[in-house]
């Protein structure tokens, strides 16, 4: 989602840069008011480009933050899965131990009877 949003903003920037190229005087005779108007429009377009570039920076920071959180979550998940595996192995060992102890007790009792 963030990647698509970033691509859309990049396309907007490209369009604004094309618009900025069309807002050049290019050997035209302009009155003072026309020059000020043209400069004002150029300034507005440049500001819009800067704002969009700032949005891209914010999106990239957000993406980095999400990647970091995802990595942390994966590490925690691995940790707890490992803990669960250790716990399950411990339970199996305990069951074996109790079974062996019961067998030994039964053998000891049967030897006492004989």
N, C-alpha and C positions, 0 to 999 in steps of 0.2 A: 504494500500500500504506500509506504513512504517513498519507495523507488518510483512508482508511477507519478506520485505527487511532484517529486523532484524533476522528473522528465517534463511534466506539464509546465513547470515554472521555467525550465531551461528553454522550452519552446516559446514561452511568453517573452523571455529576455531576447531571444533571437528576433522575434517580431518587433519588439521595441527598438532594437538596434537598427533594423531596417527602416523603421519609421524615423529614427534619428538621422539616418543618412539622407532621407528625403527632405528633412528640415534644414537643408543647407542653402545658403544664399546663391552660390554658384554663378558668379558673374551677372547678377541681376542688380538693377538699380532699385534700391529700397529706400523708402523714407525712414525717418527716425522712428516713427511709430511702428512701422513694419519690422524694422530691425529689433526693437524692444519686444514686440509680439513674438517674433521668431525666436529670440533668445529665451523668452519666458517659456515657450513651448518646449524648446530644447532642454531647459532646466527641469521642467516637469517630467519629461521622458527620462532624463538621467536619474532623477530622484526615484522614479518608478523602478528603473533598472537596479539601483542600489537597494531598494526595499526588497525586490525579488531575490537579489543575491544574498541578502541577510536571511530571508526565509530559507534559502537553500542551505546556508550555514546552520540554521537552527534544525532543519530536517536531518542534516548529517550528524549533528550532535545527538539528536534524539535517537537516530539509528545506532550510533556507537553505544549509547546508554542502554538501549534495548538488547544489543548484542552482548554487552557486559552482564546484564541481568540474566539473559538466557544462559550464558556460560556459568554463572554462579549457580543458577537453578540446576543445571546439569551436574555440576560438581556435587551439590548437596544431594541430589537424587542418587548419584553413584555411591556416595558415602552411606546413605541410609540403606540402599540395596545391599551394600557390602555388610553393613551391620546386621541386616535381617538374615543374610546368608550365614553369617557367623553364629547368630542366635539359633537358626535352624540346625546347623551342624552340632551345636552344643546340646540341643534337645535330643538329637539322635544319639550322641555319645552318652548322655545321661540315661536314656532308655536302655542302651546296651549295658551300661554299668549296672543298672538295677536288675536287669535280666540275668547277667552273669552272677551277681550276688545272690539272687534267688536260687539259681542253679547250684551254686556252691553250698548254700544253706541246706538245700534239699539233699545234696550229696553227703554233707556232714551228718544230717539227720538220719539218712539211710545207713551210713556207716555205723552210727551209734546203735541203731536197731540191730544190726548184724553182729 
